Amino acid sequence: MAGNYDVLEEHLQAGRLDPAEAMARHLLEQSPQDATAHVAYARISASRGSVDDGILRLERLLAGNPRLPDALAWLAVFWRLKGDRSRALLLARRAASLGSKVAQADVMLGEEAIDNGDVDEGSAYFERAITHGARYSRGFLGRGRVFQKRGDLADAEEAFAKAVELDPRDLECWLALIDVEIEGGADDAADDNIALALKQHPGNPGLLQRKKEQSAKRIHNDPIERGLGPVRQALYAGDGGAAIRLLDELANQFPDDIRYLIVEAEIASVTGQGDIAFLVNELQRLTRERATAWEPRAALGRLLLRAGPLQNLRAGVAQCEEAWRTSGEHPRAGLFLFEAYAMLGKRPFAIALGKIIAHGDSIEAALVKQLLREFGEVLP
């Protein structure tokens, strides 16, 4: 019988509600008083959006036996979903005192303890949650917050990374991981995770804001990043010769940086100057080595759009689309994607994207505004 309960729990945790319901029904046919099966039915109802039905089922069960710990714990979870925090916490505390093994209720109590400033109590509840639900991401999220409050940033990062691994759809886990990496000065790791999070949650304002702040920090702290601005400005103005000269001057001052290769590719895509086959191969290598690196991907996409033996419009568009998503909608990636859509004949896509980019104050935004006007679009 224990094996049946384990399989039922696996179905419930994985969201396989139909087989879970079939098992719960079978268990109740064998034993109509099976409390575990009744709790499972309540969880299935709540998972299907009928939280009220789940509450009703548990209250009926508890009327016959008010000391069922897991039934009390799930009732607490459901009342929290309904927005009744006080009732939920009272039920969760009673369930914990009776020995419940519901990670969601443990996390609720842990969060309450942390909010009240009791880190030790919060930690105890989060560890209970991990013990009772090793695949429940919020237990590890809570563990990470405890470590963060204690100043143990490396352990906090590890816990948040585990939470993300368990549930990549949980935006709060991503934000916690990114923020602790930024707090600890691990900017490269934070940038990678922002890009990965944006693939799960495209266009999320919180992620886009963090991406923008990270970009601004890099420009402020990095003389090469600052120096590349005038290079691109000259290129966008149509002066490829000036762009090459400025890039050479920057490389003489700060030699041996991979970003020069990326800008060389951007120049080659406009002027045709340079070893395009070599640049394509190197950019492909960079994107393979670091899938979240949007700048070489965007440059590769633009280079593949250029007329010549290596031209591949569809591949170029695909690279530019991926760069746009993982860059946090950076205007440079947007400019290249705008050009890609236009070259592929996707004019409505290009115009819609262009209007998004044109709202900014970057040099790419100014160029896109000009291109939109050439398309006959009237901008405010």
Number of C-alpha atoms within 10 A of each C-alpha: 6 7 8 12 16 11 14 22 16 13 17 20 14 10 14 14 20 12 14 24 20 12 20 23 17 13 20 16 11 10 11 12 13 14 19 18 22 22 22 26 25 26 28 23 19 17 14 12 11 13 21 14 16 25 24 13 20 25 17 12 19 17 9 10 12 13 13 18 23 22 29 29 28 28 29 28 29 22 20 18 13 13 11 13 16 12 14 24 20 14 22 29 20 16 25 20 10 15 13 22 19 24 27 23 31 30 29 25 24 28 23 17 18 18 11 11 12 14 19 13 17 26 23 17 26 30 20 22 29 22 15 17 19 15 19 20 25 29 30 28 26 28 26 30 27 27 19 19 13 11 12 14 19 15 16 26 23 17 26 29 23 22 27 25 15 17 16 18 13 17 18 15 26 27 20 22 28 26 17 20 21 17 13 15 11 13 17 12 14 24 23 19 22 28 25 19 25 22 16 16 18 16 14 13 11 12 22 19 12 19 22 16 12 18 15 12 12 15 16 11 10 11 12 19 14 13 17 18 13 16 22 24 17 17 20 17 12 13 15 21 13 17 23 20 13 18 21 15 13 17 15 10 10 12 12 10 10 10 14 17 16 21 21 19 29 23 24 21 21 15 15 16 13 13 11 20 11 11 20 19 11 17 22 15 13 20 18 12 10 12 17 23 18 25 23 28 30 32 29 29 34 28 29 25 23 21 12 11 9 13 15 15 20 15 15 25 25 16 25 31 23 19 30 23 23 29 30 27 20 21 23 21 28 28 24 27 28 27 21 28 23 15 15 14 11 13 16 11 14 23 19 12 17 23 17 14 25 23 14 13 10 14 17 22 21 15 17 27 20 15 17 18 11 10 12 9 13 9 11 4
